[in-house]
Amino acid sequence: MERAQQELMGVLLEALYARGLLSRATYLGAMDLVRSGMDVPAFFRYPVCPAKEAEQGGYP
């Protein structure tokens, strides 16, 4: 799963860079962090919570 998360972050960074929203230095630095196994944001760690559980505050 960690590899998939790294690939997803790489694709997102590449898309931002391609649209001119990141400088080259920022893009390269962020990609280095992704490749080094940085801690992935919490929203990538948890599965989607079913709507019924979400209404009851069932997020982990």
N, C-alpha and C positions, 0 to 999 in steps of 0.2 A: 504494500500500500504506500509505503514511503516513496518508492520510485515513481509511482503514479502522481503523487502530490508534487514531487519535484518537477516532473514533466509538465504538469498543469501550470505551475508557477512560471516555468520557462516560457510556455506558450503565451501566457498573459503578459509577461514582461516584453516578449518579442512583439506582440501586437501593439502595446503602448509605445515602444520604440519606433516601430514602423509608421505610426501615426504622428510621430514628432512630439509626443508628450513626455518623453524622457530624453535627457542628453545622453550622448554615447558613454561618457564616464559613469553616469548613474546606472545606465543599463548594464554595462560590463561589471560594475561593482555588485549590483543586485544578482546578476547571473552567477558571479563567484560565490555569493552567499548561498544561493540555491544549490549549487553543485557541492558545496562543502557540507551539506546536510543540516542547514539551519533549522531551527525549530519552526514548524509550520503553524500558521495561525489556527486558533482553536476551532474556527468554523469549518475547517477541513477535517478535524478529528472525529466529529460526531456524525452519525447517520441522520438522515432526515427523520424528524419526529412525526408520526402520524397526526393528523389534524385533531383527533379526539384527545390525544395526550397533550398536544400543544395548548388546547383550550384549558386544560387542567393544570398547566404549568409543569408538564412532564419532561421538560428538557433536562439532561444530565447536569 
